Amino acid sequence: MFFPRNDEARGDRLRREQVAKQICLDCPVQRDCRDYAIASGEA
């Protein structure tokens, strides 16, 4: 859900990103996860 496929179409990517954002919205470790993603170059 959080990482794209190489052959992913734009519409599929947008839908996948929307679902991922919904998952993150209420996550209790959102800040830690975001900080890790930024520090490791994932974001």
mmCIF entry with sequence, helices, sheets and N, C-alpha, C, O atoms, coordinates in Angstrom:
data_MODEL
# 
_entry.id   MODEL 
# 
_entity.id                         1 
_entity.type                       polymer 
_entity.pdbx_number_of_molecules   1 
# 
_entity_poly.entity_id                      1 
_entity_poly.type                           'polypeptide(L)' 
_entity_poly.nstd_linkage                   no 
_entity_poly.nstd_monomer                   no 
_entity_poly.pdbx_seq_one_letter_code       MFFPRNDEARGDRLRREQVAKQICLDCPVQRDCRDYAIASGEA 
_entity_poly.pdbx_seq_one_letter_code_can   MFFPRNDEARGDRLRREQVAKQICLDCPVQRDCRDYAIASGEA 
_entity_poly.pdbx_strand_id                 A 
# 
loop_
_entity_poly_seq.entity_id 
_entity_poly_seq.num 
_entity_poly_seq.mon_id 
_entity_poly_seq.hetero 
1 1  MET n 
1 2  PHE n 
1 3  PHE n 
1 4  PRO n 
1 5  ARG n 
1 6  ASN n 
1 7  ASP n 
1 8  GLU n 
1 9  ALA n 
1 10 ARG n 
1 11 GLY n 
1 12 ASP n 
1 13 ARG n 
1 14 LEU n 
1 15 ARG n 
1 16 ARG n 
1 17 GLU n 
1 18 GLN n 
1 19 VAL n 
1 20 ALA n 
1 21 LYS n 
1 22 GLN n 
1 23 ILE n 
1 24 CYS n 
1 25 LEU n 
1 26 ASP n 
1 27 CYS n 
1 28 PRO n 
1 29 VAL n 
1 30 GLN n 
1 31 ARG n 
1 32 ASP n 
1 33 CYS n 
1 34 ARG n 
1 35 ASP n 
1 36 TYR n 
1 37 ALA n 
1 38 ILE n 
1 39 ALA n 
1 40 SER n 
1 41 GLY n 
1 42 GLU n 
1 43 ALA n 
# 
_struct_asym.id          A 
_struct_asym.entity_id   1 
# 
loop_
_struct_conf.conf_type_id 
_struct_conf.id 
_struct_conf.pdbx_PDB_helix_id 
_struct_conf.beg_label_comp_id 
_struct_conf.beg_label_asym_id 
_struct_conf.beg_label_seq_id 
_struct_conf.pdbx_beg_PDB_ins_code 
_struct_conf.end_label_comp_id 
_struct_conf.end_label_asym_id 
_struct_conf.end_label_seq_id 
_struct_conf.pdbx_end_PDB_ins_code 
_struct_conf.beg_auth_comp_id 
_struct_conf.beg_auth_asym_id 
_struct_conf.beg_auth_seq_id 
_struct_conf.end_auth_comp_id 
_struct_conf.end_auth_asym_id 
_struct_conf.end_auth_seq_id 
_struct_conf.pdbx_PDB_helix_class 
_struct_conf.details 
_struct_conf.pdbx_PDB_helix_length 
HELX_P HELX_P1 AA1 ARG A 10 ? LEU A 25 ? ARG A 10 LEU A 25 1 ? 16 
HELX_P HELX_P2 AA2 GLN A 30 ? ALA A 39 ? GLN A 30 ALA A 39 1 ? 10 
# 
_struct_conf_type.id          HELX_P 
_struct_conf_type.criteria    ? 
_struct_conf_type.reference   ? 
# 
loop_
_atom_site.group_PDB 
_atom_site.id 
_atom_site.type_symbol 
_atom_site.label_atom_id 
_atom_site.label_alt_id 
_atom_site.label_comp_id 
_atom_site.label_asym_id 
_atom_site.label_entity_id 
_atom_site.label_seq_id 
_atom_site.pdbx_PDB_ins_code 
_atom_site.Cartn_x 
_atom_site.Cartn_y 
_atom_site.Cartn_z 
_atom_site.occupancy 
_atom_site.B_iso_or_equiv 
_atom_site.pdbx_formal_charge 
_atom_site.auth_seq_id 
_atom_site.auth_comp_id 
_atom_site.auth_asym_id 
_atom_site.auth_atom_id 
_atom_site.pdbx_PDB_model_num 
ATOM 1   N N  . MET A 1 1  ? 0.816  -1.189 0.000   1.00 0.00 ? 1  MET A N  1 
ATOM 2   C CA . MET A 1 1  ? 0.000  0.000  0.000   1.00 0.00 ? 1  MET A CA 1 
ATOM 3   C C  . MET A 1 1  ? 0.865  1.260  0.000   1.00 0.00 ? 1  MET A C  1 
ATOM 4   O O  . MET A 1 1  ? 0.468  2.284  -0.556  1.00 0.00 ? 1  MET A O  1 
ATOM 5   N N  . PHE A 1 2  ? 2.023  1.193  0.608   1.00 0.00 ? 2  PHE A N  1 
ATOM 6   C CA . PHE A 1 2  ? 2.828  2.397  0.793   1.00 0.00 ? 2  PHE A CA 1 
ATOM 7   C C  . PHE A 1 2  ? 3.926  2.582  -0.253  1.00 0.00 ? 2  PHE A C  1 
ATOM 8   O O  . PHE A 1 2  ? 4.562  3.635  -0.316  1.00 0.00 ? 2  PHE A O  1 
ATOM 9   N N  . PHE A 1 3  ? 4.144  1.551  -1.074  1.00 0.00 ? 3  PHE A N  1 
ATOM 10  C CA . PHE A 1 3  ? 5.207  1.644  -2.072  1.00 0.00 ? 3  PHE A CA 1 
ATOM 11  C C  . PHE A 1 3  ? 4.653  1.313  -3.453  1.00 0.00 ? 3  PHE A C  1 
ATOM 12  O O  . PHE A 1 3  ? 3.883  0.364  -3.599  1.00 0.00 ? 3  PHE A O  1 
ATOM 13  N N  . PRO A 1 4  ? 5.036  2.082  -4.464  1.00 0.00 ? 4  PRO A N  1 
ATOM 14  C CA . PRO A 1 4  ? 4.503  1.875  -5.812  1.00 0.00 ? 4  PRO A CA 1 
ATOM 15  C C  . PRO A 1 4  ? 5.119  0.659  -6.496  1.00 0.00 ? 4  PRO A C  1 
ATOM 16  O O  . PRO A 1 4  ? 6.209  0.201  -6.152  1.00 0.00 ? 4  PRO A O  1 
ATOM 17  N N  . ARG A 1 5  ? 4.371  0.156  -7.482  1.00 0.00 ? 5  ARG A N  1 
ATOM 18  C CA . ARG A 1 5  ? 4.912  -0.868 -8.378  1.00 0.00 ? 5  ARG A CA 1 
ATOM 19  C C  . ARG A 1 5  ? 5.553  -0.149 -9.556  1.00 0.00 ? 5  ARG A C  1 
ATOM 20  O O  . ARG A 1 5  ? 5.200  0.993  -9.850  1.00 0.00 ? 5  ARG A O  1 
ATOM 21  N N  . ASN A 1 6  ? 6.473  -0.794 -10.219 1.00 0.00 ? 6  ASN A N  1 
ATOM 22  C CA . ASN A 1 6  ? 7.151  -0.177 -11.369 1.00 0.00 ? 6  ASN A CA 1 
ATOM 23  C C  . ASN A 1 6  ? 6.198  0.133  -12.504 1.00 0.00 ? 6  ASN A C  1 
ATOM 24  O O  . ASN A 1 6  ? 6.377  1.134  -13.196 1.00 0.00 ? 6  ASN A O  1 
ATOM 25  N N  . ASP A 1 7  ? 5.182  -0.703 -12.715 1.00 0.00 ? 7  ASP A N  1 
ATOM 26  C CA . ASP A 1 7  ? 4.274  -0.529 -13.838 1.00 0.00 ? 7  ASP A CA 1 
ATOM 27  C C  . ASP A 1 7  ? 2.930  0.082  -13.438 1.00 0.00 ? 7  ASP A C  1 
ATOM 28  O O  . ASP A 1 7  ? 1.935  -0.082 -14.145 1.00 0.00 ? 7  ASP A O  1 
ATOM 29  N N  . GLU A 1 8  ? 2.903  0.773  -12.324 1.00 0.00 ? 8  GLU A N  1 
ATOM 30  C CA . GLU A 1 8  ? 1.654  1.312  -11.789 1.00 0.00 ? 8  GLU A CA 1 
ATOM 31  C C  . GLU A 1 8  ? 1.149  2.494  -12.620 1.00 0.00 ? 8  GLU A C  1 
ATOM 32  O O  . GLU A 1 8  ? 1.891  3.435  -12.901 1.00 0.00 ? 8  GLU A O  1 
ATOM 33  N N  . ALA A 1 9  ? -0.111 2.427  -13.002 1.00 0.00 ? 9  ALA A N  1 
ATOM 34  C CA . ALA A 1 9  ? -0.738 3.525  -13.747 1.00 0.00 ? 9  ALA A CA 1 
ATOM 35  C C  . ALA A 1 9  ? -1.022 4.695  -12.805 1.00 0.00 ? 9  ALA A C  1 
ATOM 36  O O  . ALA A 1 9  ? -1.146 4.512  -11.594 1.00 0.00 ? 9  ALA A O  1 
ATOM 37  N N  . ARG A 1 10 ? -1.122 5.876  -13.363 1.00 0.00 ? 10 ARG A N  1 
ATOM 38  C CA . ARG A 1 10 ? -1.330 7.087  -12.551 1.00 0.00 ? 10 ARG A CA 1 
ATOM 39  C C  . ARG A 1 10 ? -2.585 6.981  -11.682 1.00 0.00 ? 10 ARG A C  1 
ATOM 40  O O  . ARG A 1 10 ? -2.541 7.310  -10.497 1.00 0.00 ? 10 ARG A O  1 
ATOM 41  N N  . GLY A 1 11 ? -3.684 6.534  -12.247 1.00 0.00 ? 11 GLY A N  1 
ATOM 42  C CA . GLY A 1 11 ? -4.930 6.407  -11.488 1.00 0.00 ? 11 GLY A CA 1 
ATOM 43  C C  . GLY A 1 11 ? -4.796 5.409  -10.351 1.00 0.00 ? 11 GLY A C  1 
ATOM 44  O O  . GLY A 1 11 ? -5.303 5.639  -9.254  1.00 0.00 ? 11 GLY A O  1 
ATOM 45  N N  . ASP A 1 12 ? -4.113 4.303  -10.611 1.00 0.00 ? 12 ASP A N  1 
ATOM 46  C CA . ASP A 1 12 ? -3.876 3.305  -9.562  1.00 0.00 ? 12 ASP A CA 1 
ATOM 47  C C  . ASP A 1 12 ? -3.015 3.889  -8.457  1.00 0.00 ? 12 ASP A C  1 
ATOM 48  O O  . ASP A 1 12 ? -3.257 3.645  -7.275  1.00 0.00 ? 12 ASP A O  1 
ATOM 49  N N  . ARG A 1 13 ? -2.003 4.667  -8.850  1.00 0.00 ? 13 ARG A N  1 
ATOM 50  C CA . ARG A 1 13 ? -1.124 5.297  -7.857  1.00 0.00 ? 13 ARG A CA 1 
ATOM 51  C C  . ARG A 1 13 ? -1.909 6.259  -6.966  1.00 0.00 ? 13 ARG A C  1 
ATOM 52  O O  . ARG A 1 13 ? -1.743 6.259  -5.746  1.00 0.00 ? 13 ARG A O  1 
ATOM 53  N N  . LEU A 1 14 ? -2.750 7.067  -7.572  1.00 0.00 ? 14 LEU A N  1 
ATOM 54  C CA . LEU A 1 14 ? -3.534 8.032  -6.798  1.00 0.00 ? 14 LEU A CA 1 
ATOM 55  C C  . LEU A 1 14 ? -4.473 7.331  -5.814  1.00 0.00 ? 14 LEU A C  1 
ATOM 56  O O  . LEU A 1 14 ? -4.609 7.759  -4.668  1.00 0.00 ? 14 LEU A O  1 
ATOM 57  N N  . ARG A 1 15 ? -5.117 6.252  -6.264  1.00 0.00 ? 15 ARG A N  1 
ATOM 58  C CA . ARG A 1 15 ? -6.007 5.501  -5.367  1.00 0.00 ? 15 ARG A CA 1 
ATOM 59  C C  . ARG A 1 15 ? -5.219 4.853  -4.229  1.00 0.00 ? 15 ARG A C  1 
ATOM 60  O O  . ARG A 1 15 ? -5.645 4.888  -3.075  1.00 0.00 ? 15 ARG A O  1 
ATOM 61  N N  . ARG A 1 16 ? -4.068 4.261  -4.561  1.00 0.00 ? 16 ARG A N  1 
ATOM 62  C CA . ARG A 1 16 ? -3.234 3.615  -3.544  1.00 0.00 ? 16 ARG A CA 1 
ATOM 63  C C  . ARG A 1 16 ? -2.754 4.638  -2.514  1.00 0.00 ? 16 ARG A C  1 
ATOM 64  O O  . ARG A 1 16 ? -2.784 4.373  -1.312  1.00 0.00 ? 16 ARG A O  1 
ATOM 65  N N  . GLU A 1 17 ? -2.315 5.801  -2.983  1.00 0.00 ? 17 GLU A N  1 
ATOM 66  C CA . GLU A 1 17 ? -1.847 6.840  -2.067  1.00 0.00 ? 17 GLU A CA 1 
ATOM 67  C C  . GLU A 1 17 ? -2.975 7.330  -1.161  1.00 0.00 ? 17 GLU A C  1 
ATOM 68  O O  . GLU A 1 17 ? -2.746 7.605  0.017   1.00 0.00 ? 17 GLU A O  1 
ATOM 69  N N  . GLN A 1 18 ? -4.172 7.440  -1.693  1.00 0.00 ? 18 GLN A N  1 
ATOM 70  C CA . GLN A 1 18 ? -5.318 7.885  -0.893  1.00 0.00 ? 18 GLN A CA 1 
ATOM 71  C C  . GLN A 1 18 ? -5.619 6.887  0.221   1.00 0.00 ? 18 GLN A C  1 
ATOM 72  O O  . GLN A 1 18 ? -5.879 7.284  1.357   1.00 0.00 ? 18 GLN A O  1 
ATOM 73  N N  . VAL A 1 19 ? -5.585 5.592  -0.099  1.00 0.00 ? 19 VAL A N  1 
ATOM 74  C CA . VAL A 1 19 ? -5.818 4.557  0.911   1.00 0.00 ? 19 VAL A CA 1 
ATOM 75  C C  . VAL A 1 19 ? -4.709 4.601  1.969   1.00 0.00 ? 19 VAL A C  1 
ATOM 76  O O  . VAL A 1 19 ? -4.987 4.498  3.163   1.00 0.00 ? 19 VAL A O  1 
ATOM 77  N N  . ALA A 1 20 ? -3.467 4.752  1.537   1.00 0.00 ? 20 ALA A N  1 
ATOM 78  C CA . ALA A 1 20 ? -2.348 4.817  2.481   1.00 0.00 ? 20 ALA A CA 1 
ATOM 79  C C  . ALA A 1 20 ? -2.498 6.017  3.415   1.00 0.00 ? 20 ALA A C  1 
ATOM 80  O O  . ALA A 1 20 ? -2.237 5.907  4.613   1.00 0.00 ? 20 ALA A O  1 
ATOM 81  N N  . LYS A 1 21 ? -2.909 7.142  2.881   1.00 0.00 ? 21 LYS A N  1 
ATOM 82  C CA . LYS A 1 21 ? -3.103 8.341  3.711   1.00 0.00 ? 21 LYS A CA 1 
ATOM 83  C C  . LYS A 1 21 ? -4.213 8.128  4.740   1.00 0.00 ? 21 LYS A C  1 
ATOM 84  O O  . LYS A 1 21 ? -4.113 8.607  5.870   1.00 0.00 ? 21 LYS A O  1 
ATOM 85  N N  . GLN A 1 22 ? -5.262 7.416  4.354   1.00 0.00 ? 22 GLN A N  1 
ATOM 86  C CA . GLN A 1 22 ? -6.347 7.104  5.308   1.00 0.00 ? 22 GLN A CA 1 
ATOM 87  C C  . GLN A 1 22 ? -5.832 6.234  6.440   1.00 0.00 ? 22 GLN A C  1 
ATOM 88  O O  . GLN A 1 22 ? -6.188 6.440  7.600   1.00 0.00 ? 22 GLN A O  1 
ATOM 89  N N  . ILE A 1 23 ? -4.994 5.260  6.105   1.00 0.00 ? 23 ILE A N  1 
ATOM 90  C CA . ILE A 1 23 ? -4.413 4.382  7.132   1.00 0.00 ? 23 ILE A CA 1 
ATOM 91  C C  . ILE A 1 23 ? -3.572 5.208  8.105   1.00 0.00 ? 23 ILE A C  1 
ATOM 92  O O  . ILE A 1 23 ? -3.648 5.012  9.317   1.00 0.00 ? 23 ILE A O  1 
ATOM 93  N N  . CYS A 1 24 ? -2.779 6.123  7.577   1.00 0.00 ? 24 CYS A N  1 
ATOM 94  C CA . CYS A 1 24 ? -1.884 6.923  8.410   1.00 0.00 ? 24 CYS A CA 1 
ATOM 95  C C  . CYS A 1 24 ? -2.623 7.954  9.262   1.00 0.00 ? 24 CYS A C  1 
ATOM 96  O O  . CYS A 1 24 ? -2.131 8.362  10.313  1.00 0.00 ? 24 CYS A O  1 
ATOM 97  N N  . LEU A 1 25 ? -3.774 8.361  8.818   1.00 0.00 ? 25 LEU A N  1 
ATOM 98  C CA . LEU A 1 25 ? -4.503 9.447  9.470   1.00 0.00 ? 25 LEU A CA 1 
ATOM 99  C C  . LEU A 1 25 ? -4.711 9.225  10.966  1.00 0.00 ? 25 LEU A C  1 
ATOM 100 O O  . LEU A 1 25 ? -4.539 10.157 11.751  1.00 0.00 ? 25 LEU A O  1 
ATOM 101 N N  . ASP A 1 26 ? -5.072 8.025  11.372  1.00 0.00 ? 26 ASP A N  1 
ATOM 102 C CA . ASP A 1 26 ? -5.354 7.749  12.778  1.00 0.00 ? 26 ASP A CA 1 
ATOM 103 C C  . ASP A 1 26 ? -4.273 6.916  13.460  1.00 0.00 ? 26 ASP A C  1 
ATOM 104 O O  . ASP A 1 26 ? -4.487 6.407  14.561  1.00 0.00 ? 26 ASP A O  1 
ATOM 105 N N  . CYS A 1 27 ? -3.124 6.773  12.824  1.00 0.00 ? 27 CYS A N  1 
ATOM 106 C CA . CYS A 1 27 ? -2.065 5.929  13.370  1.00 0.00 ? 27 CYS A CA 1 
ATOM 107 C C  . CYS A 1 27 ? -1.412 6.588  14.593  1.00 0.00 ? 27 CYS A C  1 
ATOM 108 O O  . CYS A 1 27 ? -1.043 7.762  14.540  1.00 0.00 ? 27 CYS A O  1 
ATOM 109 N N  . PRO A 1 28 ? -1.268 5.835  15.693  1.00 0.00 ? 28 PRO A N  1 
ATOM 110 C CA . PRO A 1 28 ? -0.680 6.409  16.902  1.00 0.00 ? 28 PRO A CA 1 
ATOM 111 C C  . PRO A 1 28 ? 0.827  6.653  16.796  1.00 0.00 ? 28 PRO A C  1 
ATOM 112 O O  . PRO A 1 28 ? 1.383  7.376  17.624  1.00 0.00 ? 28 PRO A O  1 
ATOM 113 N N  . VAL A 1 29 ? 1.495  6.078  15.812  1.00 0.00 ? 29 VAL A N  1 
ATOM 114 C CA . VAL A 1 29 ? 2.940  6.298  15.660  1.00 0.00 ? 29 VAL A CA 1 
ATOM 115 C C  . VAL A 1 29 ? 3.254  7.095  14.389  1.00 0.00 ? 29 VAL A C  1 
ATOM 116 O O  . VAL A 1 29 ? 4.352  7.002  13.841  1.00 0.00 ? 29 VAL A O  1 
ATOM 117 N N  . GLN A 1 30 ? 2.294  7.860  13.943  1.00 0.00 ? 30 GLN A N  1 
ATOM 118 C CA . GLN A 1 30 ? 2.442  8.620  12.711  1.00 0.00 ? 30 GLN A CA 1 
ATOM 119 C C  . GLN A 1 30 ? 3.699  9.502  12.724  1.00 0.00 ? 30 GLN A C  1 
ATOM 120 O O  . GLN A 1 30 ? 4.444  9.514  11.744  1.00 0.00 ? 30 GLN A O  1 
ATOM 121 N N  . ARG A 1 31 ? 3.938  10.215 13.779  1.00 0.00 ? 31 ARG A N  1 
ATOM 122 C CA . ARG A 1 31 ? 5.097  11.111 13.848  1.00 0.00 ? 31 ARG A CA 1 
ATOM 123 C C  . ARG A 1 31 ? 6.403  10.334 13.774  1.00 0.00 ? 31 ARG A C  1 
ATOM 124 O O  . ARG A 1 31 ? 7.310  10.722 13.038  1.00 0.00 ? 31 ARG A O  1 
ATOM 125 N N  . ASP A 1 32 ? 6.512  9.242  14.523  1.00 0.00 ? 32 ASP A N  1 
ATOM 126 C CA . ASP A 1 32 ? 7.727  8.428  14.485  1.00 0.00 ? 32 ASP A CA 1 
ATOM 127 C C  . ASP A 1 32 ? 7.955  7.852  13.088  1.00 0.00 ? 32 ASP A C  1 
ATOM 128 O O  . ASP A 1 32 ? 9.078  7.850  12.585  1.00 0.00 ? 32 ASP A O  1 
ATOM 129 N N  . CYS A 1 33 ? 6.890  7.370  12.473  1.00 0.00 ? 33 CYS A N  1 
ATOM 130 C CA . CYS A 1 33 ? 6.970  6.792  11.141  1.00 0.00 ? 33 CYS A CA 1 
ATOM 131 C C  . CYS A 1 33 ? 7.419  7.849  10.131  1.00 0.00 ? 33 CYS A C  1 
ATOM 132 O O  . CYS A 1 33 ? 8.294  7.589  9.305   1.00 0.00 ? 33 CYS A O  1 
ATOM 133 N N  . ARG A 1 34 ? 6.832  9.016  10.197  1.00 0.00 ? 34 ARG A N  1 
ATOM 134 C CA . ARG A 1 34 ? 7.198  10.110 9.291   1.00 0.00 ? 34 ARG A CA 1 
ATOM 135 C C  . ARG A 1 34 ? 8.654  10.514 9.473   1.00 0.00 ? 34 ARG A C  1 
ATOM 136 O O  . ARG A 1 34 ? 9.378  10.712 8.497   1.00 0.00 ? 34 ARG A O  1 
ATOM 137 N N  . ASP A 1 35 ? 9.078  10.637 10.730  1.00 0.00 ? 35 ASP A N  1 
ATOM 138 C CA . ASP A 1 35 ? 10.472 11.006 11.001  1.00 0.00 ? 35 ASP A CA 1 
ATOM 139 C C  . ASP A 1 35 ? 11.438 9.953  10.448  1.00 0.00 ? 35 ASP A C  1 
ATOM 140 O O  . ASP A 1 35 ? 12.489 10.291 9.904   1.00 0.00 ? 35 ASP A O  1 
ATOM 141 N N  . TYR A 1 36 ? 11.075 8.678  10.591  1.00 0.00 ? 36 TYR A N  1 
ATOM 142 C CA . TYR A 1 36 ? 11.913 7.604  10.058  1.00 0.00 ? 36 TYR A CA 1 
ATOM 143 C C  . TYR A 1 36 ? 11.962 7.677  8.533   1.00 0.00 ? 36 TYR A C  1 
ATOM 144 O O  . TYR A 1 36 ? 13.035 7.554  7.943   1.00 0.00 ? 36 TYR A O  1 
ATOM 145 N N  . ALA A 1 37 ? 10.816 7.875  7.895   1.00 0.00 ? 37 ALA A N  1 
ATOM 146 C CA . ALA A 1 37 ? 10.761 7.938  6.443   1.00 0.00 ? 37 ALA A CA 1 
ATOM 147 C C  . ALA A 1 37 ? 11.625 9.082  5.917   1.00 0.00 ? 37 ALA A C  1 
ATOM 148 O O  . ALA A 1 37 ? 12.324 8.920  4.917   1.00 0.00 ? 37 ALA A O  1 
ATOM 149 N N  . ILE A 1 38 ? 11.582 10.210 6.569   1.00 0.00 ? 38 ILE A N  1 
ATOM 150 C CA . ILE A 1 38 ? 12.395 11.362 6.145   1.00 0.00 ? 38 ILE A CA 1 
ATOM 151 C C  . ILE A 1 38 ? 13.878 11.083 6.359   1.00 0.00 ? 38 ILE A C  1 
ATOM 152 O O  . ILE A 1 38 ? 14.695 11.348 5.476   1.00 0.00 ? 38 ILE A O  1 
ATOM 153 N N  . ALA A 1 39 ? 14.229 10.550 7.527   1.00 0.00 ? 39 ALA A N  1 
ATOM 154 C CA . ALA A 1 39 ? 15.642 10.293 7.848   1.00 0.00 ? 39 ALA A CA 1 
ATOM 155 C C  . ALA A 1 39 ? 16.254 9.221  6.937   1.00 0.00 ? 39 ALA A C  1 
ATOM 156 O O  . ALA A 1 39 ? 17.447 9.269  6.639   1.00 0.00 ? 39 ALA A O  1 
ATOM 157 N N  . SER A 1 40 ? 15.444 8.261  6.499   1.00 0.00 ? 40 SER A N  1 
ATOM 158 C CA . SER A 1 40 ? 15.980 7.177  5.676   1.00 0.00 ? 40 SER A CA 1 
ATOM 159 C C  . SER A 1 40 ? 15.849 7.444  4.171   1.00 0.00 ? 40 SER A C  1 
ATOM 160 O O  . SER A 1 40 ? 16.233 6.607  3.354   1.00 0.00 ? 40 SER A O  1 
ATOM 161 N N  . GLY A 1 41 ? 15.312 8.603  3.812   1.00 0.00 ? 41 GLY A N  1 
ATOM 162 C CA . GLY A 1 41 ? 15.197 8.964  2.393   1.00 0.00 ? 41 GLY A CA 1 
ATOM 163 C C  . GLY A 1 41 ? 13.992 8.354  1.700   1.00 0.00 ? 41 GLY A C  1 
ATOM 164 O O  . GLY A 1 41 ? 13.938 8.352  0.470   1.00 0.00 ? 41 GLY A O  1 
ATOM 165 N N  . GLU A 1 42 ? 13.024 7.836  2.446   1.00 0.00 ? 42 GLU A N  1 
ATOM 166 C CA . GLU A 1 42 ? 11.828 7.251  1.845   1.00 0.00 ? 42 GLU A CA 1 
ATOM 167 C C  . GLU A 1 42 ? 10.804 8.315  1.480   1.00 0.00 ? 42 GLU A C  1 
ATOM 168 O O  . GLU A 1 42 ? 9.950  8.080  0.625   1.00 0.00 ? 42 GLU A O  1 
ATOM 169 N N  . ALA A 1 43 ? 10.873 9.458  2.102   1.00 0.00 ? 43 ALA A N  1 
ATOM 170 C CA . ALA A 1 43 ? 9.876  10.505 1.875   1.00 0.00 ? 43 ALA A CA 1 
ATOM 171 C C  . ALA A 1 43 ? 10.405 11.557 0.930   1.00 0.00 ? 43 ALA A C  1 
ATOM 172 O O  . ALA A 1 43 ? 9.702  12.519 0.622   1.00 0.00 ? 43 ALA A O  1 
# 
